[in-house]
Amino acid sequence: MFIDFHTHRDRQCQNLVNLQTLHVNVDLQAKSLPPTCSLGLHPWFTDISSWEDAYKNLEILANLPKVLAIGECGLDRNIDLPMELQIIILQRHIELAETLQKPLVIHCVRAFSELIALKKTTKSVIPWIVHGFHKKTEVFQQLLEHNFYFSFGAAILSDRAPVVQAIATIPQGRFLLETDDRDDISIEQIYDRAAALRQVSLVTLQSQLVETYHQLTSLSRINRRIATIHSEPNLTE
Ligand SMILES: [Zn+2]
């Protein structure tokens, strides 16, 4: 079983979990969603005048069981959308993800200190997954210490030392793999490279990532179960 944790492509085949990410606008409807998906307002496509209406649509669609994660959403210093507004919009995604107990898939470009600050101030407890990670070792270490998760993609196919070191050393349970918007690479290639760098077999890596995926995406179900157990009378008292 392969899991493409963050992709913009609609690819259905056996032995693949394809978590397709879609940007939500006012027109997106439940009937056009793929079987498993992640929804959010991508900062690149967020319109300053209509984002609140798009967000209202996200709030409705995000309740659907097929929506397994919130995002991609995040912060990008390379675009024109003001950073203050990007932070407000990301805060709304964090609140929604917390309410629904669904993980948050994050796009972050040159704004990691703002991202870490938000994680501290919001005291959010759901998993935050930084997708497409390829930054310096110091940033990687800082994010690890703040309990971020990672999704690695095409960058691990390169020989860039920081990302190669990150995928080789990251603890099991803290990462997943993705193809993002690349049509020219397959998730199988990314798995092969990750298995080689981590010095584990493909089969071992596959079963580890299935476990991580279930841990990250079944939070809402697990928490509902815990809440039920806690509300039952304690028979030993
Ligand atoms: Zn993406």
py3Dmol code that shows the C-alpha trace and the ligand (Angstrom):
import py3Dmol

protein = """\
ATOM      1  CA  MET A   1       0.000   0.000   0.000  1.00  0.00           C
ATOM      2  CA  PHE A   2       1.316   3.429  -1.014  1.00  0.00           C
ATOM      3  CA  ILE A   3       0.024   6.652   0.532  1.00  0.00           C
ATOM      4  CA  ASP A   4       0.352   9.895  -1.372  1.00  0.00           C
ATOM      5  CA  PHE A   5      -0.361  12.213   1.518  1.00  0.00           C
ATOM      6  CA  HIS A   6      -0.414  15.427  -0.472  1.00  0.00           C
ATOM      7  CA  THR A   7      -1.239  15.533  -4.144  1.00  0.00           C
ATOM      8  CA  HIS A   8      -3.175  17.786  -6.474  1.00  0.00           C
ATOM      9  CA  ARG A   9      -3.821  14.915  -8.857  1.00  0.00           C
ATOM     10  CA  ASP A  10      -6.847  12.685  -8.978  1.00  0.00           C
ATOM     11  CA  ARG A  11      -5.324   9.246  -9.208  1.00  0.00           C
ATOM     12  CA  GLN A  12      -7.347   6.178  -8.269  1.00  0.00           C
ATOM     13  CA  CYS A  13      -5.745   2.773  -8.296  1.00  0.00           C
ATOM     14  CA  GLN A  14      -5.445  -0.294  -6.157  1.00  0.00           C
ATOM     15  CA  ASN A  15      -2.845  -0.179  -3.393  1.00  0.00           C
ATOM     16  CA  LEU A  16      -2.860   3.615  -3.316  1.00  0.00           C
ATOM     17  CA  VAL A  17      -4.383   6.052  -0.849  1.00  0.00           C
ATOM     18  CA  ASN A  18      -4.476   9.301  -2.783  1.00  0.00           C
ATOM     19  CA  LEU A  19      -5.127  12.202  -0.428  1.00  0.00           C
ATOM     20  CA  GLN A  20      -6.034  14.795  -2.996  1.00  0.00           C
ATOM     21  CA  THR A  21      -5.823  18.365  -1.782  1.00  0.00           C
ATOM     22  CA  LEU A  22      -8.244  20.926  -3.156  1.00  0.00           C
ATOM     23  CA  HIS A  23      -8.366  24.672  -2.841  1.00  0.00           C
ATOM     24  CA  VAL A  24     -11.822  25.708  -1.657  1.00  0.00           C
ATOM     25  CA  ASN A  25     -13.656  28.536  -3.350  1.00  0.00           C
ATOM     26  CA  VAL A  26     -17.315  29.485  -3.039  1.00  0.00           C
ATOM     27  CA  ASP A  27     -18.314  27.146  -5.864  1.00  0.00           C
ATOM     28  CA  LEU A  28     -16.758  23.894  -4.677  1.00  0.00           C
ATOM     29  CA  GLN A  29     -19.452  21.320  -3.942  1.00  0.00           C
ATOM     30  CA  ALA A  30     -19.519  18.093  -1.942  1.00  0.00           C
ATOM     31  CA  LYS A  31     -20.475  16.057  -5.006  1.00  0.00           C
ATOM     32  CA  SER A  32     -17.253  17.016  -6.804  1.00  0.00           C
ATOM     33  CA  LEU A  33     -14.946  15.824  -4.028  1.00  0.00           C
ATOM     34  CA  PRO A  34     -12.785  12.709  -4.511  1.00  0.00           C
ATOM     35  CA  PRO A  35     -13.096   9.677  -2.165  1.00  0.00           C
ATOM     36  CA  THR A  36     -10.367  10.935   0.206  1.00  0.00           C
ATOM     37  CA  CYS A  37      -9.283  14.531   0.316  1.00  0.00           C
ATOM     38  CA  SER A  38      -7.872  17.455   2.195  1.00  0.00           C
ATOM     39  CA  LEU A  39      -9.478  20.890   1.901  1.00  0.00           C
ATOM     40  CA  GLY A  40      -8.289  24.398   2.610  1.00  0.00           C
ATOM     41  CA  LEU A  41      -7.665  27.880   1.298  1.00  0.00           C
ATOM     42  CA  HIS A  42      -4.251  27.806  -0.362  1.00  0.00           C
ATOM     43  CA  PRO A  43      -2.541  31.168   0.193  1.00  0.00           C
ATOM     44  CA  TRP A  44      -1.597  31.411  -3.524  1.00  0.00           C
ATOM     45  CA  PHE A  45      -5.227  31.317  -4.623  1.00  0.00           C
ATOM     46  CA  THR A  46      -6.860  33.164  -1.740  1.00  0.00           C
ATOM     47  CA  ASP A  47      -8.727  36.225  -2.857  1.00  0.00           C
ATOM     48  CA  ILE A  48      -8.619  39.170  -0.491  1.00  0.00           C
ATOM     49  CA  SER A  49     -12.242  40.156  -1.160  1.00  0.00           C
ATOM     50  CA  SER A  50     -13.942  36.757  -1.235  1.00  0.00           C
ATOM     51  CA  TRP A  51     -11.950  34.573   1.187  1.00  0.00           C
ATOM     52  CA  GLU A  52     -14.559  34.787   3.951  1.00  0.00           C
ATOM     53  CA  ASP A  53     -17.245  33.277   1.714  1.00  0.00           C
ATOM     54  CA  ALA A  54     -14.820  30.583   0.574  1.00  0.00           C
ATOM     55  CA  TYR A  55     -13.999  29.884   4.213  1.00  0.00           C
ATOM     56  CA  LYS A  56     -17.715  29.488   5.046  1.00  0.00           C
ATOM     57  CA  ASN A  57     -17.930  26.877   2.304  1.00  0.00           C
ATOM     58  CA  LEU A  58     -14.854  25.152   3.757  1.00  0.00           C
ATOM     59  CA  GLU A  59     -16.525  25.037   7.193  1.00  0.00           C
ATOM     60  CA  ILE A  60     -19.455  23.140   5.689  1.00  0.00           C
ATOM     61  CA  LEU A  61     -17.466  20.754   3.468  1.00  0.00           C
ATOM     62  CA  ALA A  62     -14.822  19.978   6.108  1.00  0.00           C
ATOM     63  CA  ASN A  63     -17.392  18.065   8.178  1.00  0.00           C
ATOM     64  CA  LEU A  64     -17.695  15.349   5.546  1.00  0.00           C
ATOM     65  CA  PRO A  65     -16.055  12.042   6.547  1.00  0.00           C
ATOM     66  CA  LYS A  66     -14.150  11.897   3.246  1.00  0.00           C
ATOM     67  CA  VAL A  67     -12.335  15.104   4.224  1.00  0.00           C
ATOM     68  CA  LEU A  68      -9.498  13.629   6.252  1.00  0.00           C
ATOM     69  CA  ALA A  69      -7.380  16.744   6.758  1.00  0.00           C
ATOM     70  CA  ILE A  70      -7.590  20.543   6.701  1.00  0.00           C
ATOM     71  CA  GLY A  71      -5.278  22.303   4.205  1.00  0.00           C
ATOM     72  CA  GLU A  72      -3.268  23.014   2.412  1.00  0.00           C
ATOM     73  CA  CYS A  73      -3.240  26.309   4.155  1.00  0.00           C
ATOM     74  CA  GLY A  74      -0.425  28.388   5.502  1.00  0.00           C
ATOM     75  CA  LEU A  75       1.973  31.262   5.153  1.00  0.00           C
ATOM     76  CA  ASP A  76       3.998  32.400   2.167  1.00  0.00           C
ATOM     77  CA  ARG A  77       6.287  35.408   2.267  1.00  0.00           C
ATOM     78  CA  ASN A  78       6.762  35.349  -1.513  1.00  0.00           C
ATOM     79  CA  ILE A  79       3.213  36.399  -2.401  1.00  0.00           C
ATOM     80  CA  ASP A  80       1.332  39.701  -2.296  1.00  0.00           C
ATOM     81  CA  LEU A  81      -1.390  38.674   0.164  1.00  0.00           C
ATOM     82  CA  PRO A  82      -0.493  40.613   3.370  1.00  0.00           C
ATOM     83  CA  MET A  83       1.142  38.427   6.034  1.00  0.00           C
ATOM     84  CA  GLU A  84      -1.246  39.763   8.723  1.00  0.00           C
ATOM     85  CA  LEU A  85      -4.199  38.495   6.686  1.00  0.00           C
ATOM     86  CA  GLN A  86      -2.453  35.188   5.948  1.00  0.00           C
ATOM     87  CA  ILE A  87      -2.032  34.703   9.708  1.00  0.00           C
ATOM     88  CA  ILE A  88      -5.729  35.457  10.355  1.00  0.00           C
ATOM     89  CA  ILE A  89      -6.787  32.961   7.680  1.00  0.00           C
ATOM     90  CA  LEU A  90      -4.420  30.315   9.025  1.00  0.00           C
ATOM     91  CA  GLN A  91      -5.806  30.863  12.544  1.00  0.00           C
ATOM     92  CA  ARG A  92      -9.285  30.136  11.228  1.00  0.00           C
ATOM     93  CA  HIS A  93      -8.011  26.872   9.699  1.00  0.00           C
ATOM     94  CA  ILE A  94      -6.398  25.939  13.024  1.00  0.00           C
ATOM     95  CA  GLU A  95      -9.677  26.540  14.890  1.00  0.00           C
ATOM     96  CA  LEU A  96     -11.583  24.451  12.367  1.00  0.00           C
ATOM     97  CA  ALA A  97      -9.050  21.603  12.489  1.00  0.00           C
ATOM     98  CA  GLU A  98      -9.184  21.640  16.293  1.00  0.00           C
ATOM     99  CA  THR A  99     -12.990  21.583  16.336  1.00  0.00           C
ATOM    100  CA  LEU A 100     -13.150  18.691  13.902  1.00  0.00           C
ATOM    101  CA  GLN A 101     -10.026  16.970  15.287  1.00  0.00           C
ATOM    102  CA  LYS A 102      -8.530  16.670  11.830  1.00  0.00           C
ATOM    103  CA  PRO A 103      -4.833  17.202  11.059  1.00  0.00           C
ATOM    104  CA  LEU A 104      -3.579  20.402   9.454  1.00  0.00           C
ATOM    105  CA  VAL A 105      -1.565  20.311   6.193  1.00  0.00           C
ATOM    106  CA  ILE A 106       0.693  23.325   5.963  1.00  0.00           C
ATOM    107  CA  HIS A 107       2.308  25.230   3.135  1.00  0.00           C
ATOM    108  CA  CYS A 108       5.088  27.407   4.518  1.00  0.00           C
ATOM    109  CA  VAL A 109       7.519  29.585   2.590  1.00  0.00           C
ATOM    110  CA  ARG A 110       9.970  31.826   4.469  1.00  0.00           C
ATOM    111  CA  ALA A 111       7.630  32.196   7.447  1.00  0.00           C
ATOM    112  CA  PHE A 112       8.680  29.422   9.804  1.00  0.00           C
ATOM    113  CA  SER A 113       9.137  31.693  12.816  1.00  0.00           C
ATOM    114  CA  GLU A 114       5.561  32.984  12.418  1.00  0.00           C
ATOM    115  CA  LEU A 115       4.367  29.388  12.044  1.00  0.00           C
ATOM    116  CA  ILE A 116       6.114  28.215  15.212  1.00  0.00           C
ATOM    117  CA  ALA A 117       4.830  31.269  17.105  1.00  0.00           C
ATOM    118  CA  LEU A 118       1.270  30.377  16.062  1.00  0.00           C
ATOM    119  CA  LYS A 119       1.701  26.799  17.223  1.00  0.00           C
ATOM    120  CA  LYS A 120       2.766  28.080  20.630  1.00  0.00           C
ATOM    121  CA  THR A 121       0.108  30.769  21.055  1.00  0.00           C
ATOM    122  CA  THR A 122      -2.823  28.683  19.830  1.00  0.00           C
ATOM    123  CA  LYS A 123      -1.782  25.716  22.025  1.00  0.00           C
ATOM    124  CA  SER A 124      -3.184  23.534  19.253  1.00  0.00           C
ATOM    125  CA  VAL A 125      -2.995  19.797  19.923  1.00  0.00           C
ATOM    126  CA  ILE A 126      -3.892  18.341  16.528  1.00  0.00           C
ATOM    127  CA  PRO A 127      -0.967  17.295  14.279  1.00  0.00           C
ATOM    128  CA  TRP A 128       0.509  20.015  12.071  1.00  0.00           C
ATOM    129  CA  ILE A 129       2.146  18.551   8.966  1.00  0.00           C
ATOM    130  CA  VAL A 130       4.548  20.738   7.006  1.00  0.00           C
ATOM    131  CA  HIS A 131       4.297  19.478   3.453  1.00  0.00           C
ATOM    132  CA  GLY A 132       7.024  19.539   0.789  1.00  0.00           C
ATOM    133  CA  PHE A 133       9.695  20.147   3.379  1.00  0.00           C
ATOM    134  CA  HIS A 134      13.191  20.874   1.991  1.00  0.00           C
ATOM    135  CA  LYS A 135      14.695  23.547   4.230  1.00  0.00           C
ATOM    136  CA  LYS A 136      17.866  23.820   6.288  1.00  0.00           C
ATOM    137  CA  THR A 137      18.717  21.445   9.105  1.00  0.00           C
ATOM    138  CA  GLU A 138      18.228  24.154  11.763  1.00  0.00           C
ATOM    139  CA  VAL A 139      14.645  24.766  10.639  1.00  0.00           C
ATOM    140  CA  PHE A 140      14.009  21.022  10.533  1.00  0.00           C
ATOM    141  CA  GLN A 141      15.324  20.566  14.078  1.00  0.00           C
ATOM    142  CA  GLN A 142      13.273  23.475  15.390  1.00  0.00           C
ATOM    143  CA  LEU A 143      10.085  22.112  13.842  1.00  0.00           C
ATOM    144  CA  LEU A 144      10.799  18.640  15.206  1.00  0.00           C
ATOM    145  CA  GLU A 145      11.240  20.071  18.702  1.00  0.00           C
ATOM    146  CA  HIS A 146       7.891  21.813  18.388  1.00  0.00           C
ATOM    147  CA  ASN A 147       6.210  18.529  17.490  1.00  0.00           C
ATOM    148  CA  PHE A 148       5.560  19.222  13.836  1.00  0.00           C
ATOM    149  CA  TYR A 149       5.072  16.369  11.391  1.00  0.00           C
ATOM    150  CA  PHE A 150       6.500  16.376   7.864  1.00  0.00           C
ATOM    151  CA  SER A 151       5.511  15.271   4.414  1.00  0.00           C
ATOM    152  CA  PHE A 152       8.473  14.811   2.054  1.00  0.00           C
ATOM    153  CA  GLY A 153       8.252  14.894  -1.716  1.00  0.00           C
ATOM    154  CA  ALA A 154      10.381  15.490  -4.816  1.00  0.00           C
ATOM    155  CA  ALA A 155      13.169  17.188  -2.857  1.00  0.00           C
ATOM    156  CA  ILE A 156      14.305  13.830  -1.431  1.00  0.00           C
ATOM    157  CA  LEU A 157      15.104  12.655  -4.968  1.00  0.00           C
ATOM    158  CA  SER A 158      17.846  15.284  -5.096  1.00  0.00           C
ATOM    159  CA  ASP A 159      21.188  15.046  -3.362  1.00  0.00           C
ATOM    160  CA  ARG A 160      20.597  18.186  -1.303  1.00  0.00           C
ATOM    161  CA  ALA A 161      22.233  17.361   1.997  1.00  0.00           C
ATOM    162  CA  PRO A 162      19.750  18.913   4.482  1.00  0.00           C
ATOM    163  CA  VAL A 163      16.669  17.154   3.118  1.00  0.00           C
ATOM    164  CA  VAL A 164      18.527  13.873   2.578  1.00  0.00           C
ATOM    165  CA  GLN A 165      19.686  14.022   6.192  1.00  0.00           C
ATOM    166  CA  ALA A 166      16.186  14.931   7.389  1.00  0.00           C
ATOM    167  CA  ILE A 167      14.491  11.946   5.715  1.00  0.00           C
ATOM    168  CA  ALA A 168      17.293   9.598   6.795  1.00  0.00           C
ATOM    169  CA  THR A 169      17.104  10.559  10.469  1.00  0.00           C
ATOM    170  CA  ILE A 170      13.538  11.618  11.225  1.00  0.00           C
ATOM    171  CA  PRO A 171      11.897   9.355  13.817  1.00  0.00           C
ATOM    172  CA  GLN A 172       9.366   6.878  12.527  1.00  0.00           C
ATOM    173  CA  GLY A 173       5.844   8.165  13.076  1.00  0.00           C
ATOM    174  CA  ARG A 174       6.692  11.783  12.292  1.00  0.00           C
ATOM    175  CA  PHE A 175       6.520  11.806   8.486  1.00  0.00           C
ATOM    176  CA  LEU A 176       4.654  10.816   5.359  1.00  0.00           C
ATOM    177  CA  LEU A 177       5.413  11.072   1.620  1.00  0.00           C
ATOM    178  CA  GLU A 178       3.857  12.980  -1.263  1.00  0.00           C
ATOM    179  CA  THR A 179       4.021  13.982  -4.927  1.00  0.00           C
ATOM    180  CA  ASP A 180       2.324  17.400  -4.556  1.00  0.00           C
ATOM    181  CA  ASP A 181       1.824  18.999  -7.987  1.00  0.00           C
ATOM    182  CA  ARG A 182       4.479  17.001  -9.833  1.00  0.00           C
ATOM    183  CA  ASP A 183       3.226  15.029 -12.821  1.00  0.00           C
ATOM    184  CA  ASP A 184       6.669  13.760 -13.711  1.00  0.00           C
ATOM    185  CA  ILE A 185       7.303  11.740 -10.550  1.00  0.00           C
ATOM    186  CA  SER A 186       5.428   8.874  -8.922  1.00  0.00           C
ATOM    187  CA  ILE A 187       4.783   8.149  -5.266  1.00  0.00           C
ATOM    188  CA  GLU A 188       6.475   4.760  -5.851  1.00  0.00           C
ATOM    189  CA  GLN A 189       9.708   6.596  -6.754  1.00  0.00           C
ATOM    190  CA  ILE A 190       9.501   8.697  -3.591  1.00  0.00           C
ATOM    191  CA  TYR A 191       8.960   5.559  -1.476  1.00  0.00           C
ATOM    192  CA  ASP A 192      11.927   3.781  -3.099  1.00  0.00           C
ATOM    193  CA  ARG A 193      14.208   6.713  -2.410  1.00  0.00           C
ATOM    194  CA  ALA A 194      12.965   7.141   1.185  1.00  0.00           C
ATOM    195  CA  ALA A 195      13.421   3.417   1.893  1.00  0.00           C
ATOM    196  CA  ALA A 196      16.995   3.551   0.541  1.00  0.00           C
ATOM    197  CA  LEU A 197      17.875   6.652   2.574  1.00  0.00           C
ATOM    198  CA  ARG A 198      16.374   5.191   5.759  1.00  0.00           C
ATOM    199  CA  GLN A 199      17.977   1.804   5.078  1.00  0.00           C
ATOM    200  CA  VAL A 200      14.743  -0.120   5.482  1.00  0.00           C
ATOM    201  CA  SER A 201      12.929  -2.354   3.008  1.00  0.00           C
ATOM    202  CA  LEU A 202      10.081  -0.966   0.942  1.00  0.00           C
ATOM    203  CA  VAL A 203       7.652  -3.306   2.720  1.00  0.00           C
ATOM    204  CA  THR A 204       8.771  -2.087   6.153  1.00  0.00           C
ATOM    205  CA  LEU A 205       8.465   1.550   5.113  1.00  0.00           C
ATOM    206  CA  GLN A 206       5.009   0.919   3.674  1.00  0.00           C
ATOM    207  CA  SER A 207       3.700  -0.638   6.870  1.00  0.00           C
ATOM    208  CA  GLN A 208       5.250   2.108   9.018  1.00  0.00           C
ATOM    209  CA  LEU A 209       3.628   4.831   6.926  1.00  0.00           C
ATOM    210  CA  VAL A 210       0.233   3.106   6.953  1.00  0.00           C
ATOM    211  CA  GLU A 211       0.439   3.203  10.741  1.00  0.00           C
ATOM    212  CA  THR A 212       1.423   6.904  10.780  1.00  0.00           C
ATOM    213  CA  TYR A 213      -1.346   7.735   8.323  1.00  0.00           C
ATOM    214  CA  HIS A 214      -3.966   6.009  10.475  1.00  0.00           C
ATOM    215  CA  GLN A 215      -2.703   7.733  13.603  1.00  0.00           C
ATOM    216  CA  LEU A 216      -2.918  11.153  11.973  1.00  0.00           C
ATOM    217  CA  THR A 217      -6.223  10.787  10.178  1.00  0.00           C
ATOM    218  CA  SER A 218      -8.361   8.851  12.631  1.00  0.00           C
ATOM    219  CA  LEU A 219      -8.143  11.360  15.464  1.00  0.00           C
ATOM    220  CA  SER A 220     -11.772  12.426  15.298  1.00  0.00           C
ATOM    221  CA  ARG A 221     -12.927   8.798  15.601  1.00  0.00           C
ATOM    222  CA  ILE A 222     -10.458   7.974  18.395  1.00  0.00           C
ATOM    223  CA  ASN A 223     -11.379  11.083  20.388  1.00  0.00           C
ATOM    224  CA  ARG A 224     -15.069  10.355  20.066  1.00  0.00           C
ATOM    225  CA  ARG A 225     -14.380   6.881  21.431  1.00  0.00           C
ATOM    226  CA  ILE A 226     -12.342   8.247  24.355  1.00  0.00           C
ATOM    227  CA  ALA A 227     -15.109  10.741  25.140  1.00  0.00           C
ATOM    228  CA  THR A 228     -17.637   7.871  25.212  1.00  0.00           C
ATOM    229  CA  ILE A 229     -15.437   5.761  27.485  1.00  0.00           C
ATOM    230  CA  HIS A 230     -14.990   8.709  29.876  1.00  0.00           C
ATOM    231  CA  SER A 231     -18.707   9.368  30.000  1.00  0.00           C
ATOM    232  CA  GLU A 232     -19.450   5.766  31.008  1.00  0.00           C
ATOM    233  CA  PRO A 233     -19.811   5.169  34.802  1.00  0.00           C
ATOM    234  CA  ASN A 234     -16.686   3.795  36.436  1.00  0.00           C
ATOM    235  CA  LEU A 235     -17.710   0.388  37.793  1.00  0.00           C
ATOM    236  CA  THR A 236     -14.770   0.046  40.192  1.00  0.00           C
ATOM    237  CA  GLU A 237     -15.828   3.010  42.335  1.00  0.00           C
TER     238      GLU A 237
END
"""
ligand_1 = """\
1
ZN
Zn 0.431 21.372 -2.744
"""
view = py3Dmol.view(width=600, height=400)
view.addModel(protein, "pdb")
view.setStyle({"model": 0}, {"cartoon": {"style": "trace"}})
view.addModel(ligand_1, "xyz")
view.setStyle({"model": 1}, {"stick": {}})
view.zoomTo()
view.show()
